[in-house]
Amino acid sequence: MEHDALDAGEARYELVISVDARRSGQYDDAEKPRMRERIYRVLETAFAQAGVGRDTVHMEDRGDGVLVSVPGRIAVTRLLGLWMVEVHENLREENRSLLVPLGLRVAMHVGPVRHDSRGISGRAVDLTCRLADSAVARQLLDRERADLVLAVSDSLYVDVVSAGGKFIEPARFSRARLALKEGEVSAWFHLPGRPAPDIGPIAPEEPGAPAGGPPAAPVGGPEAALAAMDAALAARAAAAAGRRVDDSDGDEEDGPAQYRAQGDLSVHRNNVYQQPVHIGRVTGDTPRKD
C-alpha cells in the first residue's frame, strides 16, 4: 500500500475492517495455525473475487483475527456488498468439512486512520475493534448458530448502508446500543443471508472480564445466583407447560418438574429394584452402603 509518502501524523479517511474468530481461546496450539490459515484463505480469496487487489489494502495479523484498512479510492459499497457475500460463501465452504465450524465476527467503520511502520492507529480503529468484540456480536453469532456476523458503525449505516446497493439490504440490519469503554454508541448488526436479527436481551459483558470467558456471577453472591436460576427454571417450565407455574402451596404440578441442587441430585420415582442398589457416590474412606 502506498503510504511511504505519508507522514505518521497525517490521517486519511479509510474503511477499517476488524475480523475476529469465535472462541479462539478454545483452539489448542496444534489447531490455531490451521484456524489462522482458514481465516486468511477466506478473506484473501474474497478480495480477489471482489476485484480488490491484495496489494491495495493494508492487513495486520492479530493472532486470532485480522485488521484491515482500505483506501478511499476503493468504493466502500464493494466491501459492504460483494466482498461480504464472498466472505460468507467462502466461510461456508470452509466449514463443510469441519466438525466445529469456524465463526467470524466482522466489523466496519470509516474514519481517520494513521499509518506508521508498525501498522495503523486512531479512534476509528479502536471503534471498529470494539464493535467486532461487542457482546451483541458475540451472542448473536452463538444464539443464531451463524457462521458470520457483521457489525457496522452508526455513521457507516447512515452514510452508506441505508442507501442500499448491490448486495446491500438495509432492511436486514438491526440497531443496538452498546456500552463501550468510551461510552455508549449505536451500531447495526447483520447476519448474511438472513432477515434482520432480533437483537433481544443481550447479557452485558462485565468490565475487565476475559473476552469469551464464562459469564460473570450475578450481583448479590450465591443466593442471587440461585434465585436467578430458580426464575429461569420456572420460566422455562411455564413455557413448556403452556401455563404459569405456581408451586406456592407446595403441591406438585402436572408440568415439568423443577429441581435446585447445591450438591449432588438424584431423583428416582416408581422404581422397583431386584438387586442391592447403590445410589449416589462414595468419597473418602466412607464404606459403601448398598
One Martini backbone bead per residue (centre of mass of N, CA, C, O) as a GRO file, in nm:
protein
  290
    1MET     BB    1   0.098   0.034   0.020
    2GLU     BB    2   0.084   0.395  -0.036
    3HIS     BB    3   0.257   0.534   0.260
    4ASP     BB    4   0.547   0.657   0.240
    5ALA     BB    5   0.454   0.972   0.196
    6LEU     BB    6   0.342   0.962   0.476
    7ASP     BB    7   0.284   1.096   0.761
    8ALA     BB    8   0.226   0.974   1.077
    9GLY     BB    9   0.031   1.238   1.149
   10GLU     BB   10  -0.135   1.160   0.896
   11ALA     BB   11  -0.471   1.147   0.801
   12ARG     BB   12  -0.698   0.901   0.657
   13TYR     BB   13  -0.981   0.812   0.504
   14GLU     BB   14  -1.099   0.485   0.602
   15LEU     BB   15  -1.163   0.153   0.586
   16VAL     BB   16  -1.240  -0.047   0.866
   17ILE     BB   17  -1.144  -0.393   0.944
   18SER     BB   18  -1.267  -0.642   1.170
   19VAL     BB   19  -1.141  -0.979   1.247
   20ASP     BB   20  -1.291  -1.247   1.435
   21ALA     BB   21  -1.272  -1.532   1.619
   22ARG     BB   22  -1.445  -1.775   1.756
   23ARG     BB   23  -1.320  -1.897   2.030
   24SER     BB   24  -0.995  -1.903   2.013
   25GLY     BB   25  -0.914  -2.020   2.305
   26GLN     BB   26  -1.014  -2.329   2.222
   27TYR     BB   27  -0.763  -2.355   2.066
   28ASP     BB   28  -0.504  -2.527   2.008
   29ASP     BB   29  -0.179  -2.522   1.901
   30ALA     BB   30  -0.245  -2.708   1.649
   31GLU     BB   31  -0.509  -2.542   1.543
   32LYS     BB   32  -0.440  -2.238   1.501
   33PRO     BB   33  -0.295  -2.239   1.226
   34ARG     BB   34  -0.546  -2.348   1.071
   35MET     BB   35  -0.736  -2.120   1.147
   36ARG     BB   36  -0.566  -1.893   1.016
   37GLU     BB   37  -0.567  -2.003   0.728
   38ARG     BB   38  -0.872  -1.981   0.688
   39ILE     BB   39  -0.905  -1.680   0.722
   40TYR     BB   40  -0.715  -1.592   0.490
   41ARG     BB   41  -0.857  -1.750   0.267
   42VAL     BB   42  -1.129  -1.611   0.287
   43LEU     BB   43  -1.037  -1.311   0.250
   44GLU     BB   44  -0.845  -1.322  -0.003
   45THR     BB   45  -1.048  -1.449  -0.194
   46ALA     BB   46  -1.257  -1.220  -0.170
   47PHE     BB   47  -1.084  -0.997  -0.286
   48ALA     BB   48  -1.053  -1.126  -0.565
   49GLN     BB   49  -1.364  -1.158  -0.626
   50ALA     BB   50  -1.403  -0.827  -0.581
   51GLY     BB   51  -1.151  -0.671  -0.716
   52VAL     BB   52  -0.929  -0.659  -0.477
   53GLY     BB   53  -0.622  -0.584  -0.428
   54ARG     BB   54  -0.393  -0.692  -0.203
   55ASP     BB   55  -0.193  -0.431  -0.249
   56THR     BB   56  -0.434  -0.210  -0.160
   57VAL     BB   57  -0.421  -0.333   0.128
   58HIS     BB   58  -0.425  -0.338   0.477
   59MET     BB   59  -0.264  -0.600   0.683
   60GLU     BB   60  -0.316  -0.734   1.015
   61ASP     BB   61  -0.210  -0.933   1.256
   62ARG     BB   62  -0.413  -1.087   1.553
   63GLY     BB   63  -0.398  -1.413   1.566
   64ASP     BB   64  -0.748  -1.425   1.576
   65GLY     BB   65  -0.703  -1.213   1.332
   66VAL     BB   66  -0.792  -0.912   1.134
   67LEU     BB   67  -0.657  -0.600   1.015
   68VAL     BB   68  -0.818  -0.351   0.807
   69SER     BB   69  -0.737  -0.122   0.533
   70VAL     BB   70  -0.913   0.102   0.303
   71PRO     BB   71  -0.899   0.300   0.058
   72GLY     BB   72  -1.094   0.554  -0.087
   73ARG     BB   73  -1.074   0.445  -0.394
   74ILE     BB   74  -1.248   0.225  -0.266
   75ALA     BB   75  -1.550   0.115  -0.251
   76VAL     BB   76  -1.747   0.050   0.014
   77THR     BB   77  -1.975  -0.115  -0.129
   78ARG     BB   78  -1.791  -0.355  -0.211
   79LEU     BB   79  -1.741  -0.454   0.082
   80LEU     BB   80  -2.040  -0.465   0.186
   81GLY     BB   81  -2.118  -0.650  -0.048
   82LEU     BB   82  -1.944  -0.854  -0.227
   83TRP     BB   83  -1.730  -0.928  -0.013
   84MET     BB   84  -1.929  -1.043   0.200
   85VAL     BB   85  -2.045  -1.264   0.024
   86GLU     BB   86  -1.771  -1.413  -0.020
   87VAL     BB   87  -1.704  -1.464   0.272
   88HIS     BB   88  -1.950  -1.637   0.333
   89GLU     BB   89  -1.905  -1.857   0.116
   90ASN     BB   90  -1.618  -1.938   0.202
   91LEU     BB   91  -1.692  -2.019   0.491
   92ARG     BB   92  -1.893  -2.241   0.421
   93GLU     BB   93  -1.687  -2.414   0.270
   94GLU     BB   94  -1.493  -2.461   0.507
   95ASN     BB   95  -1.724  -2.588   0.706
   96ARG     BB   96  -1.801  -2.862   0.570
   97SER     BB   97  -1.528  -3.019   0.708
   98LEU     BB   98  -1.624  -2.926   1.001
   99LEU     BB   99  -1.716  -2.995   1.322
  100VAL     BB  100  -1.604  -2.702   1.399
  101PRO     BB  101  -1.704  -2.414   1.316
  102LEU     BB  102  -1.616  -2.122   1.178
  103GLY     BB  103  -1.629  -1.803   1.335
  104LEU     BB  104  -1.721  -1.460   1.240
  105ARG     BB  105  -1.630  -1.121   1.327
  106VAL     BB  106  -1.746  -0.826   1.163
  107ALA     BB  107  -1.615  -0.490   1.123
  108MET     BB  108  -1.723  -0.143   1.037
  109HIS     BB  109  -1.542   0.170   0.957
  110VAL     BB  110  -1.523   0.525   0.900
  111GLY     BB  111  -1.198   0.694   0.928
  112PRO     BB  112  -0.929   0.813   1.074
  113VAL     BB  113  -0.597   0.710   0.964
  114ARG     BB  114  -0.284   0.592   1.091
  115HIS     BB  115   0.044   0.544   0.963
  116ASP     BB  116   0.308   0.312   1.023
  117SER     BB  117   0.557   0.074   1.058
  118ARG     BB  118   0.337  -0.102   1.255
  119GLY     BB  119   0.064   0.044   1.145
  120ILE     BB  120  -0.250   0.120   1.285
  121SER     BB  121  -0.442   0.415   1.399
  122GLY     BB  122  -0.718   0.515   1.601
  123ARG     BB  123  -1.049   0.561   1.669
  124ALA     BB  124  -1.151   0.393   1.431
  125VAL     BB  125  -1.006   0.137   1.518
  126ASP     BB  126  -1.122   0.104   1.800
  127LEU     BB  127  -1.422   0.085   1.723
  128THR     BB  128  -1.408  -0.158   1.537
  129CYS     BB  129  -1.302  -0.357   1.752
  130ARG     BB  130  -1.539  -0.324   1.951
  131LEU     BB  131  -1.762  -0.431   1.765
  132ALA     BB  132  -1.642  -0.720   1.721
  133ASP     BB  133  -1.629  -0.755   2.061
  134SER     BB  134  -1.913  -0.753   2.123
  135ALA     BB  135  -2.182  -0.891   2.277
  136VAL     BB  136  -2.371  -0.894   2.035
  137ALA     BB  137  -2.188  -1.039   1.834
  138ARG     BB  138  -2.135  -1.293   2.002
  139GLN     BB  139  -2.439  -1.379   2.068
  140LEU     BB  140  -2.548  -1.395   1.782
  141LEU     BB  141  -2.363  -1.617   1.677
  142ASP     BB  142  -2.466  -1.829   1.885
  143ARG     BB  143  -2.782  -1.809   1.893
  144GLU     BB  144  -2.798  -1.838   1.556
  145ARG     BB  145  -2.589  -2.029   1.438
  146ALA     BB  146  -2.356  -1.874   1.295
  147ASP     BB  147  -2.079  -1.783   1.086
  148LEU     BB  148  -2.175  -1.468   1.051
  149VAL     BB  149  -2.103  -1.127   1.160
  150LEU     BB  150  -2.215  -0.787   1.113
  151ALA     BB  151  -2.066  -0.469   1.203
  152VAL     BB  152  -2.181  -0.129   1.208
  153SER     BB  153  -2.170   0.182   1.217
  154ASP     BB  154  -2.381   0.442   1.228
  155SER     BB  155  -2.246   0.616   1.007
  156LEU     BB  156  -2.229   0.391   0.791
  157TYR     BB  157  -2.525   0.338   0.772
  158VAL     BB  158  -2.624   0.623   0.698
  159ASP     BB  159  -2.418   0.679   0.449
  160VAL     BB  160  -2.457   0.373   0.305
  161VAL     BB  161  -2.659   0.143   0.377
  162SER     BB  162  -2.938   0.300   0.357
  163ALA     BB  163  -2.909   0.320   0.030
  164GLY     BB  164  -2.791   0.079  -0.070
  165GLY     BB  165  -2.731  -0.199  -0.301
  166LYS     BB  166  -2.524  -0.427  -0.401
  167PHE     BB  167  -2.584  -0.654  -0.148
  168ILE     BB  168  -2.752  -0.414   0.002
  169GLU     BB  169  -2.974  -0.450   0.297
  170PRO     BB  170  -3.105  -0.250   0.534
  171ALA     BB  171  -3.347  -0.442   0.641
  172ARG     BB  172  -3.110  -0.658   0.759
  173PHE     BB  173  -3.076  -0.454   0.992
  174SER     BB  174  -2.984  -0.399   1.340
  175ARG     BB  175  -3.022  -0.208   1.622
  176ALA     BB  176  -2.778  -0.104   1.880
  177ARG     BB  177  -2.674  -0.060   2.212
  178LEU     BB  178  -2.346   0.028   2.334
  179ALA     BB  179  -2.116  -0.040   2.605
  180LEU     BB  180  -1.831   0.127   2.610
  181LYS     BB  181  -1.547   0.263   2.723
  182GLU     BB  182  -1.626   0.548   2.571
  183GLY     BB  183  -1.927   0.464   2.557
  184GLU     BB  184  -2.217   0.512   2.402
  185VAL     BB  185  -2.337   0.330   2.111
  186SER     BB  186  -2.424   0.280   1.782
  187ALA     BB  187  -2.531  -0.019   1.599
  188TRP     BB  188  -2.515  -0.259   1.324
  189PHE     BB  189  -2.672  -0.579   1.242
  190HIS     BB  190  -2.565  -0.877   1.043
  191LEU     BB  191  -2.688  -1.177   0.876
  192PRO     BB  192  -2.595  -1.338   0.627
  193GLY     BB  193  -2.886  -1.458   0.459
  194ARG     BB  194  -3.072  -1.293   0.660
  195PRO     BB  195  -3.267  -1.151   0.849
  196ALA     BB  196  -3.324  -0.941   1.074
  197PRO     BB  197  -3.215  -0.937   1.378
  198ASP     BB  198  -3.295  -1.030   1.706
  199ILE     BB  199  -3.155  -0.892   1.962
  200GLY     BB  200  -3.260  -0.857   2.227
  201PRO     BB  201  -3.137  -0.989   2.503
  202ILE     BB  202  -2.819  -0.876   2.631
  203ALA     BB  203  -2.548  -0.968   2.792
  204PRO     BB  204  -2.336  -0.800   2.963
  205GLU     BB  205  -2.017  -0.715   2.998
  206GLU     BB  206  -1.779  -0.732   3.221
  207PRO     BB  207  -1.552  -0.549   3.349
  208GLY     BB  208  -1.254  -0.730   3.280
  209ALA     BB  209  -1.353  -0.959   3.133
  210PRO     BB  210  -1.286  -1.221   2.959
  211ALA     BB  211  -1.296  -1.292   2.648
  212GLY     BB  212  -1.517  -1.563   2.619
  213GLY     BB  213  -1.589  -1.622   2.892
  214PRO     BB  214  -1.746  -1.674   3.159
  215PRO     BB  215  -2.004  -1.575   3.317
  216ALA     BB  216  -2.092  -1.368   3.543
  217ALA     BB  217  -2.195  -1.330   3.843
  218PRO     BB  218  -2.439  -1.222   4.005
  219VAL     BB  219  -2.540  -0.981   4.187
  220GLY     BB  220  -2.523  -1.108   4.540
  221GLY     BB  221  -2.431  -1.388   4.496
  222PRO     BB  222  -2.541  -1.707   4.544
  223GLU     BB  223  -2.839  -1.635   4.605
  224ALA     BB  224  -2.885  -1.480   4.341
  225ALA     BB  225  -2.815  -1.712   4.153
  226LEU     BB  226  -3.041  -1.906   4.253
  227ALA     BB  227  -3.276  -1.718   4.191
  228ALA     BB  228  -3.220  -1.701   3.888
  229MET     BB  229  -3.248  -2.002   3.837
  230ASP     BB  230  -3.539  -2.033   3.930
  231ALA     BB  231  -3.662  -1.834   3.726
  232ALA     BB  232  -3.568  -1.982   3.471
  233LEU     BB  233  -3.709  -2.253   3.531
  234ALA     BB  234  -3.996  -2.145   3.551
  235ALA     BB  235  -4.012  -2.023   3.266
  236ARG     BB  236  -3.951  -2.284   3.112
  237ALA     BB  237  -4.187  -2.450   3.228
  238ALA     BB  238  -4.415  -2.261   3.139
  239ALA     BB  239  -4.361  -2.283   2.836
  240ALA     BB  240  -4.394  -2.594   2.818
  241ALA     BB  241  -4.694  -2.598   2.962
  242GLY     BB  242  -4.865  -2.327   2.890
  243ARG     BB  243  -4.819  -2.207   3.187
  244ARG     BB  244  -4.831  -2.120   3.507
  245VAL     BB  245  -4.615  -2.158   3.775
  246ASP     BB  246  -4.747  -2.287   4.097
  247ASP     BB  247  -4.572  -2.365   4.424
  248SER     BB  248  -4.681  -2.228   4.695
  249ASP     BB  249  -4.837  -2.502   4.815
  250GLY     BB  250  -4.638  -2.762   4.737
  251ASP     BB  251  -4.757  -2.875   4.495
  252GLU     BB  252  -4.761  -3.081   4.233
  253GLU     BB  253  -4.726  -3.044   3.912
  254ASP     BB  254  -4.790  -3.143   3.574
  255GLY     BB  255  -4.547  -3.033   3.492
  256PRO     BB  256  -4.238  -2.980   3.487
  257ALA     BB  257  -3.986  -3.045   3.675
  258GLN     BB  258  -3.819  -2.888   3.963
  259TYR     BB  259  -3.472  -2.821   4.046
  260ARG     BB  260  -3.243  -2.772   4.330
  261ALA     BB  261  -2.881  -2.795   4.350
  262GLN     BB  262  -2.588  -2.774   4.573
  263GLY     BB  263  -2.524  -3.064   4.492
  264ASP     BB  264  -2.632  -3.357   4.471
  265LEU     BB  265  -2.864  -3.522   4.232
  266SER     BB  266  -3.136  -3.764   4.294
  267VAL     BB  267  -3.407  -3.906   4.098
  268HIS     BB  268  -3.672  -4.138   4.212
  269ARG     BB  269  -3.949  -4.317   4.043
  270ASN     BB  270  -4.119  -4.603   4.044
  271ASN     BB  271  -3.909  -4.816   4.144
  272VAL     BB  272  -3.770  -5.154   4.089
  273TYR     BB  273  -3.550  -5.349   4.287
  274GLN     BB  274  -3.374  -5.667   4.253
  275GLN     BB  275  -3.113  -5.538   4.368
  276PRO     BB  276  -2.866  -5.412   4.506
  277VAL     BB  277  -2.839  -5.050   4.556
  278HIS     BB  278  -2.646  -4.769   4.449
  279ILE     BB  279  -2.682  -4.427   4.560
  280GLY     BB  280  -2.446  -4.233   4.450
  281ARG     BB  281  -2.150  -4.139   4.625
  282VAL     BB  282  -1.811  -4.218   4.716
  283THR     BB  283  -1.605  -4.080   4.972
  284GLY     BB  284  -1.322  -4.154   5.076
  285ASP     BB  285  -1.359  -4.388   5.364
  286THR     BB  286  -1.639  -4.452   5.309
  287PRO     BB  287  -1.848  -4.693   5.325
  288ARG     BB  288  -2.028  -4.888   5.131
  289LYS     BB  289  -2.388  -4.869   5.058
  290ASP     BB  290  -2.669  -5.075   4.949
   0.00000   0.00000   0.00000
